[in-house]
Amino acid sequence: MLTVTEARERILSHFSANPTENIPLASARNRILAADIFADGDHPPFDNSAVDGFALRAEDTSASSVTLNVVADIPAGTTPKVSLQPGEAARIMTGAQLPHGADSVIMVEDTGAQHHGTGTNAPNTVTLAKQMQAGENIRTSGSDIRAGEMILKQGRTLKAQDLGMLAVLGVAEVPVYQKARVALLSSGDELLDVNEPLQPGKIRDANSYSLAAAIESAGAEVIRLGVAKDTRESVTHLLNKAAEASADLILSSAGVSVGAFDFIKEVIDSNGKMDFWKVNMRPGKPLAFGKYGGIPFIGLPGNPVSAFVGFEIFVRPVLERVNGQMDGSRRTVRVRAEAELHSDGRESYLRAKIRNENGAYFATLTGHQGSGNLLSLVQADALLIIPAGVKCVPAGEEVDAILL
């Protein structure tokens, strides 16, 4: 059997980043940036007021109480047409361009009267209640961004605040990587859809929903193929549909073990090649990788926890690579086991709850660790990694944990 690291590297060697495309800025959230973004100029592009108040010359405020003549009213979005002279001020709104001659802005709350009621005209004079320093309450040109500065790096997953920054920079069309497309199928005569009543010997198909959600969480698009029956014909039909859809990856759950009705490996070999199908891990040993019709194929186990762990360890890194993603890997931290942990010697991923105490992480298992026990995965917020060859981790010892 391959080690987890060997299997992951072998799989990843078959994938590279997708081609790029330009999309409207409004559609770019959670997409992966395909080029470095540089500032087109200084931002702010001009000195402006950080508050509602009065633009003035700081040297005119040296006395304890000063009254200045108000010679202009400057709303945001206008260009000042005055140059302040000694003893003069201009009413100014937040974000408005500073008039020539001004070097500070006093807040309206620090003047002798309130002059900012809706619809009010600027007063003829303003009395100051404090002394000002040059530069106070002013946002200078280039104080946020300098022309030519790199703002966003290629491979970044675009967040809401990034879209705002791109708008400031005038980037209306955003270069991104094309989304990975994953053709997803489940396998098994025992599977029912979520809206069907339970029947003797049947279970509802959890993996079609959990894996589809996991694919989307990795920034990829799902092509839902449904459930293959335990026949060569049904498996072949769905795999052919995946190939016709020109997916970047075919992903299945169940049907890759050694059961008498597990036909997926056989069908893959009939129109492609199975590379490997066992990994030294728990849960998730029967993991298959190959190609069908020239499209990479990953077959996950059918048990829902095994399928989830297999996705996190092998499929998510694939989708990140295809999407061009640089910053999406699950975070790993060191945690201290609150009780003794046991493994069978394979690299194991144990479901656990993490608590933070004074900056240190402590882990407690969430219950039975069987690969069919989905509730313990629902209750978990981390997977503890027990290295291959380790059968017991004493209480108090640290291990790596993948934060979910």
N, C-alpha and C positions, 0 to 999 in steps of 0.2 A: 504493500500500500504506500501511496505517496504521503509525505508529510503535508500539513496544511500550507506551509510556505511554498513547497515545491509545486503543489497543485495550483495555488493562486498565481504564482509566477508563470506557470505553463499556460494557464488560461489567458492571463493578461497579455502574453506575447502575441496573441492573435488579434489584438484590438489596437486601434489608434483613434485619434480625435476625428470626429465627423467634419465634413466641409462646413463653411461658414455661410451666413446669410445676413442681410440687413433687415431689421424689423422696426416698426414704429415704436417710439419711446414709450407710448402708453401700454404696449404689450410686453415690455422687457422685464418686468419683475420676475425674479427667480430664474431668469435665463443666464447663460454663462457667457461672459464677455470674451470676444474673440480677438481683441486688439487692445493695446495700451491706449488710454485716453489722456491727452495732454491739454492743459489750459490754453485757450485761444487768446487770452489777454489777462490783464490784472483784474482781480475781483476783490472788493467792489471796484468798478471802473472809475469811480470818482469819490472824493471825500464826501461823506454824508453824515447826517445827524443820527445818533443812536437813540434819541429821545424826542418827545414833543417838548418844545421849549422856545428859546430865543438864541439865535446865533449872535456872537459878539466877539469883542477883542478882550482877552483876559486882562490886559494891562488897564482896561477901563474899570475894573472891579476892585482895585486896590483899596479903596475906601470901604468903611464898614457898611455904608448904605449909599447906593448909587442909583440915580434915575437916568435912563438912556432914552433917546428918541428912537421910535420904531419907524424905519423907513421902507420896509418891504414885508410882504407876506409870501412865504415860499412853501407851497404844497409839494408833496412827493410827486415826482414825474415831470417837474418843470425845471427849466434852466434859469438860475438867478440872473437878473439883469442889473443888479446893484453891486457896488463895491463899498463895503463899510468903511466909514471914516471915524475918527475918534469921537466917542460919545454916541455912537449909533448902534442899533441892534436890528435884527430882522426876525419876525416870528417864523418858525420853521417846524415842519412835521417830521416824524420818524422816517428815515430813508431818503429824505430830500437832500439834494445837492447843496453843499455848503457854499455860501456866497464868498466872493473874493474879499479878502481883508479879515474875515472871521477866523479865529483859531480855537474856539470852544463853543459849547452850547450849554446854557443853563436850563435845567428842567423847569417846566412851568410851575411845579410845586414849590420851587425855590424863588418865586417872584412874588411881588406884592399883591397880585390879584390873579384870579383864574381867567385866562383868556382863550381857553380851548373848548368851550361849549360848542355843540354842533350848530353850525350856521352863524357863529359870532364873527364879527370883523376884528381885525388886528387893532390893538389900542394905539394911541398916538405915542404913549410913553410906557415904559416898564421899569418898576423899581425892583432891585435885586436884593435878596436876603442873604446872600453868601458871596464869598470871594471865589473866583474861578482860577483854575490852572490851565495853561495852554495845552490843547489836546484833549481836554476833558469832554466826555460824551460825544466823541467824534470817531467814526470808523473811516480810517484813511484808505486811500486807493491802494489796492494790492495787499491789504492787511490780512486777508483770508487766503488768497491765491496769487501767485506770481505767474506771469506769462511764460509758457513753456514748461511749467511744472507738471510732473506726472501725477495724475489725480486718481485714476483707477487702473489696476493692473489686469492684464489678460488672464483669464481663468477664474476671475472673481464671480461669485454668484451675486447677481444684482439685487440689492435690497431697496426698500422704499426710499430711504434717504439717498441712495445712489441715483435713483431716477430724478430726484430733485436736483442733485448736482449736475447731472447730464443736461437737464433743462437750463440751468444757469449757464452752462457752457455752450448752449445752442445746438446740442446733438439731437437732432430730430429723428434720425435713422441710426439705430444702434447695431454694430457688428456683433453677432452672437454665433455660437456653434449650433448647427441643426440638432434638434432633440434626438436622442437615441430612441429607436422604436423597437419595442419588445413584443413578440408574439407569445402569448401566454396560454397554456392549456393545462388542465388537470387530467388525471387518468384513473379509471376505476369504475367497475359496474356498481360498486357500493355507494357511489356518490349521488346525493340528491341536491337540487337547487334549494336556496334558502326559503322559497315560498312553497315548497312541497311538504306535506305531512310526513313524519317519520314512518318507516315501514320496517318490519323485521329484517335484520341483517343489513340495514342501510344507515348511512350517516350523512349529515349535510356537508356540502363542499365548502370548507373554511378557506382553503388555500387560494381559490380563485379570487377571493376578496382581500385577504391579507397580503398576498403577493402583488396584486394589482395596486393596492394602496402603497406598498413599499416601493414599487417601480415609480409611481408618480412622485413619491417623496424624494426620490433620487433625481428628479427633474427629467424623467423619460416619459414617453408616450406608450400606452398599453394598447395592443391589438388583442382583444379578447376572442379566443377561439372556442371556448367552452370545454366540455368534458369528453375525452376519448373513451369509448368502451374498451373492454379487454379483448379486443380482436385486432388482428393485423390490419384489416380493412379500415377500421375506425381510426386507428393510430396513423396509418398512412394518409388517410383523407385529411386529417387536421395538420399533419406536418407539411403536406403539399400546399395547404392553404397558407401556412406560415411562409413557405418559400415564395409563393405567388405574391405575398404582401411586401416582399423585399425588406423584411425586418432586419435590423442590425443584430438581433439575437433571438433565438427561440428558447423559451424557458418553459419547462414542464415540472410538474410535481407528481410523484409516484410513478410506478411502472419501470423503474430502472434497477430494481433489486433482482433477486434470483428466483422469484416466484414463477410458477408454471404459466401464469397468465400475464407476465410482465413482458410486453412485446416491444417496448420502445427501443431498447438496444438493438434488437434484431432488425427493426425497420430502419433505424439510423444507418446500420451497416449496409443495408440494401441500396441506399442512394447517397452514401457518404462514407464516413469513417468514425468509429468510436475511438477516442484517444485513450481515455482511462475511465474507470467507474468505481474506484474505491479510494477513500482518503482516511488516513489514520486520525480520526477525530470522533468526538462524542458530544452531542448527537450529530448525525448526518453522515455516517460512513458511506452509504451507497450514493455517492455523488458522481454523476456522469458528465463527461465533456467530450464533444466531437463536433462534426459538421454534417449538416443535411442539406443537400442541394447547394453547397457552397456557403451556407449560412451557419455561423457558430451556434452550437446547441449546448445548453446546460440543463441537466436533469437533476432536480432536487428530490430528496426523499418525500414520501407521502405524509408522514406524521407531521402535524402542523408546526411543532417546535423545531424539528429537524429542518423543515423547509425554511422557516424564518431564520434560523442560525446560518444555514447554507447561503441564504440570500445576503445576509450582512457580511459574511466572510468572503464570499466569492463574487456575487452578482453586483452588489453595490459598487465595489471598486471598478468593475468593468464599465458600468454605466457612467461613473465619474470620468473615466478615461475617454469614453466615446463622446461624452458631452463637453470635453475640454476643461473639466472642473479641477481647480487646484486647491480649493479650501473646504471640501465637503466631507472629508473623512470623519467617521465617528471618533469622538474624543476618548482617549484612553488615560486612565488615572491609576495611581497606586492606591490600593485599599487594604485595610487590615481585617482579616477574618475574625469574626466574633465567636465562631465555633469551629471545631475541626472539620475540614473539608476532605471528601474522599473521591477518588477517581479510579478507573480501571487501567490506567497507564496510557490511554490515548489522550491526545490534546483535547481537553474538555472545556465546555462552555456552560457554566452553571448560572441559573437565574437567581438574582439577588436583589435585595433592597439596600440602598446606600443611604447612610446618614453622615452628615458633616458635623464634626465636633471640634471647635477651635482650629479649623483649617485642615483637620485630618479626616480621612474617609474611613468609615467602618461598614462592613458588609455582613448581611444576614440572608441566608437562603430563603426563598419565598415558598418553599414547600417541596412536594415530590418532584424529582427531576426527570421523570419519565418523558420520553419524546412525544407522547400523546397528551401530556398534561398541559393544556393551553392556559388554564387559569393561573398557574404559577408564572407564566410568561407575562400575562396581563398585569400581574401584581409586581413585576420586576421593573427596575429602572436601570439595570446593568447586567452584563454577562461577565462573570468572573472567568478568567483564563487560567486553567491548570495546565502547565506544560506537559508535553509527552514525556513519559517515563516517571512522572510524579504520581504516586498513588495516595499520598496523604499530605495535607497541608495543616500543620498544627494551629490551634487557636492562637491568635495574636500575630501570626506571620502575614507578611504582605504579598499580594498578588496583583497582577494587572487586571483592570476591569474596563470593558467597553461600555461607555455611557449611552443608553438608548434615548 
